[in-house]
């Protein structure tokens, strides 16, 4: 009985690990679309893409 419970717990842990991995992937995908200019600094790129970097819908004007 205890081994069945342990197997069930292992399944839940494996499932939650998969869900977290997929969520992180979906959060990182928009970052691949950022194309900094030739003379762009890290601060400028971060300010221009704050919404994508912070994962929120806020946009700089």
N, CA, C and O atoms as a GROMACS GRO file, in nm:
protein
  244
    1UNK      N    1   0.082  -0.119   0.000
    1UNK     CA    2   0.000   0.000   0.000
    1UNK      C    3   0.087   0.127   0.000
    1UNK      O    4   0.057   0.224  -0.069
    2UNK      N    5   0.194   0.123   0.078
    2UNK     CA    6   0.281   0.240   0.086
    2UNK      C    7   0.353   0.263  -0.046
    2UNK      O    8   0.377   0.377  -0.085
    3UNK      N    9   0.389   0.155  -0.117
    3UNK     CA   10   0.459   0.172  -0.244
    3UNK      C   11   0.366   0.230  -0.351
    3UNK      O   12   0.411   0.304  -0.438
    4UNK      N   13   0.237   0.196  -0.343
    4UNK     CA   14   0.141   0.256  -0.437
    4UNK      C   15   0.127   0.405  -0.409
    4UNK      O   16   0.116   0.485  -0.502
    5UNK      N   17   0.128   0.441  -0.284
    5UNK     CA   18   0.118   0.582  -0.247
    5UNK      C   19   0.243   0.657  -0.292
    5UNK      O   20   0.234   0.769  -0.342
    6UNK      N   21   0.360   0.594  -0.275
    6UNK     CA   22   0.484   0.656  -0.321
    6UNK      C   23   0.486   0.670  -0.472
    6UNK      O   24   0.533   0.772  -0.525
    7UNK      N   25   0.435   0.570  -0.543
    7UNK     CA   26   0.430   0.577  -0.689
    7UNK      C   27   0.335   0.688  -0.732
    7UNK      O   28   0.364   0.759  -0.829
    8UNK      N   29   0.224   0.705  -0.663
    8UNK     CA   30   0.131   0.813  -0.694
    8UNK      C   31   0.192   0.949  -0.670
    8UNK      O   32   0.173   1.042  -0.749
    9UNK      N   33   0.266   0.960  -0.562
    9UNK     CA   34   0.334   1.087  -0.532
    9UNK      C   35   0.441   1.117  -0.637
    9UNK      O   36   0.456   1.232  -0.680
   10UNK      N   37   0.514   1.015  -0.678
   10UNK     CA   38   0.614   1.034  -0.783
   10UNK      C   39   0.551   1.079  -0.914
   10UNK      O   40   0.608   1.160  -0.986
   11UNK      N   41   0.433   1.026  -0.944
   11UNK     CA   42   0.362   1.068  -1.065
   11UNK      C   43   0.321   1.215  -1.058
   11UNK      O   44   0.335   1.288  -1.155
   12UNK      N   45   0.271   1.256  -0.943
   12UNK     CA   46   0.230   1.396  -0.926
   12UNK      C   47   0.351   1.488  -0.939
   12UNK      O   48   0.342   1.594  -1.002
   13UNK      N   49   0.461   1.449  -0.880
   13UNK     CA   50   0.582   1.531  -0.888
   13UNK      C   51   0.632   1.539  -1.032
   13UNK      O   52   0.669   1.647  -1.078
   14UNK      N   53   0.632   1.427  -1.103
   14UNK     CA   54   0.676   1.428  -1.243
   14UNK      C   55   0.583   1.512  -1.329
   14UNK      O   56   0.630   1.585  -1.416
   15UNK      N   57   0.454   1.504  -1.304
   15UNK     CA   58   0.357   1.584  -1.381
   15UNK      C   59   0.378   1.732  -1.354
   15UNK      O   60   0.378   1.813  -1.447
   16UNK      N   61   0.395   1.770  -1.227
   16UNK     CA   62   0.413   1.911  -1.195
   16UNK      C   63   0.545   1.963  -1.252
   16UNK      O   64   0.552   2.079  -1.293
   17UNK      N   65   0.649   1.880  -1.255
   17UNK     CA   66   0.775   1.920  -1.318
   17UNK      C   67   0.753   1.949  -1.467
   17UNK      O   68   0.806   2.046  -1.520
   18UNK      N   69   0.675   1.866  -1.533
   18UNK     CA   70   0.646   1.886  -1.675
   18UNK      C   71   0.566   2.014  -1.698
   18UNK      O   72   0.594   2.088  -1.793
   19UNK      N   73   0.468   2.038  -1.613
   19UNK     CA   74   0.387   2.160  -1.627
   19UNK      C   75   0.474   2.284  -1.608
   19UNK      O   76   0.460   2.381  -1.683
   20UNK      N   77   0.561   2.283  -1.510
   20UNK     CA   78   0.650   2.398  -1.487
   20UNK      C   79   0.744   2.417  -1.605
   20UNK      O   80   0.769   2.531  -1.646
   21UNK      N   81   0.797   2.309  -1.660
   21UNK     CA   82   0.887   2.320  -1.775
   21UNK      C   83   0.816   2.381  -1.895
   21UNK      O   84   0.873   2.464  -1.965
   22UNK      N   85   0.693   2.341  -1.919
   22UNK     CA   86   0.616   2.397  -2.031
   22UNK      C   87   0.586   2.544  -2.005
   22UNK      O   88   0.595   2.625  -2.097
   23UNK      N   89   0.549   2.578  -1.883
   23UNK     CA   90   0.519   2.718  -1.851
   23UNK      C   91   0.641   2.807  -1.870
   23UNK      O   92   0.630   2.917  -1.924
   24UNK      N   93   0.757   2.760  -1.826
   24UNK     CA   94   0.879   2.839  -1.843
   24UNK      C   95   0.910   2.856  -1.991
   24UNK      O   96   0.952   2.964  -2.034
   25UNK      N   97   0.891   2.750  -2.069
   25UNK     CA   98   0.915   2.760  -2.213
   25UNK      C   99   0.824   2.864  -2.277
   25UNK      O  100   0.868   2.944  -2.359
   26UNK      N  101   0.697   2.863  -2.239
   26UNK     CA  102   0.603   2.960  -2.296
   26UNK      C  103   0.635   3.103  -2.254
   26UNK      O  104   0.608   3.197  -2.328
   27UNK      N  105   0.692   3.119  -2.136
   27UNK     CA  106   0.730   3.253  -2.092
   27UNK      C  107   0.854   3.304  -2.163
   27UNK      O  108   0.870   3.425  -2.182
   28UNK      N  109   0.943   3.214  -2.204
   28UNK     CA  110   1.068   3.253  -2.267
   28UNK      C  111   1.052   3.274  -2.418
   28UNK      O  112   1.130   3.349  -2.477
   29UNK      N  113   0.956   3.210  -2.481
   29UNK     CA  114   0.941   3.220  -2.626
   29UNK      C  115   0.933   3.363  -2.679
   29UNK      O  116   0.997   3.392  -2.780
   30UNK      N  117   0.860   3.454  -2.616
   30UNK     CA  118   0.858   3.592  -2.670
   30UNK      C  119   0.994   3.660  -2.668
   30UNK      O  120   1.016   3.754  -2.744
   31UNK      N  121   1.084   3.616  -2.584
   31UNK     CA  122   1.216   3.679  -2.576
   31UNK      C  123   1.300   3.652  -2.700
   31UNK      O  124   1.394   3.725  -2.727
   32UNK      N  125   1.267   3.547  -2.775
   32UNK     CA  126   1.343   3.516  -2.896
   32UNK      C  127   1.313   3.615  -3.008
   32UNK      O  128   1.387   3.620  -3.107
   33UNK      N  129   1.207   3.692  -2.996
   33UNK     CA  130   1.168   3.788  -3.100
   33UNK      C  131   1.235   3.923  -3.082
   33UNK      O  132   1.220   4.011  -3.168
   34UNK      N  133   1.306   3.942  -2.974
   34UNK     CA  134   1.373   4.070  -2.948
   34UNK      C  135   1.496   4.082  -3.037
   34UNK      O  136   1.584   3.996  -3.034
   35UNK      N  137   1.500   4.188  -3.116
   35UNK     CA  138   1.613   4.212  -3.205
   35UNK      C  139   1.671   4.350  -3.173
   35UNK      O  140   1.617   4.451  -3.219
   36UNK      N  141   1.778   4.355  -3.098
   36UNK     CA  142   1.837   4.485  -3.065
   36UNK      C  143   1.906   4.546  -3.186
   36UNK      O  144   1.955   4.474  -3.274
   37UNK      N  145   1.910   4.676  -3.191
   37UNK     CA  146   1.980   4.746  -3.299
   37UNK      C  147   2.130   4.731  -3.283
   37UNK      O  148   2.178   4.677  -3.183
   38UNK      N  149   2.203   4.779  -3.382
   38UNK     CA  150   2.348   4.766  -3.380
   38UNK      C  151   2.412   4.841  -3.263
   38UNK      O  152   2.507   4.791  -3.203
   39UNK      N  153   2.362   4.959  -3.232
   39UNK     CA  154   2.422   5.039  -3.125
   39UNK      C  155   2.339   5.038  -2.997
   39UNK      O  156   2.352   5.126  -2.913
   40UNK      N  157   2.254   4.938  -2.982
   40UNK     CA  158   2.167   4.930  -2.865
   40UNK      C  159   2.246   4.885  -2.742
   40UNK      O  160   2.333   4.799  -2.750
   41UNK      N  161   2.212   4.946  -2.629
   41UNK     CA  162   2.272   4.905  -2.502
   41UNK      C  163   2.175   4.812  -2.430
   41UNK      O  164   2.058   4.804  -2.467
   42UNK      N  165   2.223   4.744  -2.330
   42UNK     CA  166   2.137   4.655  -2.254
   42UNK      C  167   2.022   4.731  -2.190
   42UNK      O  168   1.909   4.681  -2.187
   43UNK      N  169   2.049   4.848  -2.140
   43UNK     CA  170   1.944   4.930  -2.079
   43UNK      C  171   1.837   4.970  -2.179
   43UNK      O  172   1.718   4.966  -2.147
   44UNK      N  173   1.877   5.009  -2.300
   44UNK     CA  174   1.780   5.046  -2.403
   44UNK      C  175   1.694   4.928  -2.445
   44UNK      O  176   1.572   4.941  -2.459
   45UNK      N  177   1.757   4.813  -2.464
   45UNK     CA  178   1.682   4.693  -2.504
   45UNK      C  179   1.585   4.653  -2.394
   45UNK      O  180   1.470   4.616  -2.422
   46UNK      N  181   1.629   4.659  -2.269
   46UNK     CA  182   1.542   4.623  -2.156
   46UNK      C  183   1.425   4.720  -2.146
   46UNK      O  184   1.312   4.678  -2.121
   47UNK      N  185   1.449   4.849  -2.164
   47UNK     CA  186   1.342   4.949  -2.155
   47UNK      C  187   1.243   4.934  -2.270
   47UNK      O  188   1.122   4.946  -2.251
   48UNK      N  189   1.294   4.907  -2.390
   48UNK     CA  190   1.206   4.893  -2.507
   48UNK      C  191   1.122   4.766  -2.502
   48UNK      O  192   1.014   4.762  -2.562
   49UNK      N  193   1.168   4.665  -2.432
   49UNK     CA  194   1.100   4.535  -2.429
   49UNK      C  195   1.058   4.496  -2.288
   49UNK      O  196   1.058   4.378  -2.254
   50UNK      N  197   1.023   4.594  -2.207
   50UNK     CA  198   0.988   4.567  -2.068
   50UNK      C  199   0.871   4.469  -2.056
   50UNK      O  200   0.872   4.383  -1.968
   51UNK      N  201   0.774   4.482  -2.142
   51UNK     CA  202   0.658   4.392  -2.135
   51UNK      C  203   0.695   4.247  -2.158
   51UNK      O  204   0.649   4.158  -2.086
   52UNK      N  205   0.778   4.222  -2.256
   52UNK     CA  206   0.819   4.085  -2.285
   52UNK      C  207   0.913   4.031  -2.176
   52UNK      O  208   0.905   3.914  -2.139
   53UNK      N  209   0.999   4.117  -2.126
   53UNK     CA  210   1.095   4.072  -2.025
   53UNK      C  211   1.031   4.046  -1.891
   53UNK      O  212   1.073   3.956  -1.819
   54UNK      N  213   0.931   4.123  -1.856
   54UNK     CA  214   0.865   4.109  -1.726
   54UNK      C  215   0.743   4.018  -1.732
   54UNK      O  216   0.685   3.985  -1.629
   55UNK      N  217   0.705   3.976  -1.852
   55UNK     CA  218   0.592   3.887  -1.866
   55UNK      C  219   0.458   3.953  -1.837
   55UNK      O  220   0.361   3.886  -1.802
   56UNK      N  221   0.452   4.083  -1.853
   56UNK     CA  222   0.328   4.155  -1.829
   56UNK      C  223   0.290   4.233  -1.955
   56UNK      O  224   0.374   4.257  -2.041
   57UNK      N  225   0.166   4.271  -1.964
   57UNK     CA  226   0.121   4.342  -2.084
   57UNK      C  227   0.156   4.490  -2.086
   57UNK      O  228   0.104   4.563  -2.171
   58UNK      N  229   0.242   4.538  -1.997
   58UNK     CA  230   0.278   4.679  -1.998
   58UNK      C  231   0.371   4.709  -2.116
   58UNK      O  232   0.460   4.630  -2.148
   59UNK      N  233   0.349   4.819  -2.177
   59UNK     CA  234   0.430   4.858  -2.294
   59UNK      C  235   0.479   5.000  -2.274
   59UNK      O  236   0.407   5.085  -2.222
   60UNK      N  237   0.600   5.025  -2.315
   60UNK     CA  238   0.653   5.161  -2.311
   60UNK      C  239   0.602   5.238  -2.430
   60UNK      O  240   0.590   5.182  -2.539
   61UNK      N  241   0.571   5.366  -2.411
   61UNK     CA  242   0.521   5.445  -2.525
   61UNK      C  243   0.627   5.472  -2.627
   61UNK      O  244   0.600   5.537  -2.728
   0.00000   0.00000   0.00000
